[in-house]
């Protein structure tokens, strides 16, 4: 099976949603994807973030595919050590 852009866009990514303040103290909302640590999409409202994050995700995935970077899929072991669980 060829894993193309459509394959990756339709995976059940682990979304992390949050709210923070910009440098001027104004609130904004963000969506991060656990499996792609470099991904973060921001918008003024959570509704806009949810509505539009896939546009940026598509661009991110296109670059990752073009550069042959490994794309960790949901449920795949990233191979990274979970230091928080092993350190007291």
Buried (B, 14 or more C-beta within 10 A) or exposed (E): EEEEEEEBEEBEBEBEEEEEEEEEEEEBBBBBBEBBEEBBBBBEEBEBBBEBBBEBBBEBBEEBBEEEEEBBBEEEEEEEEEEEEEEE
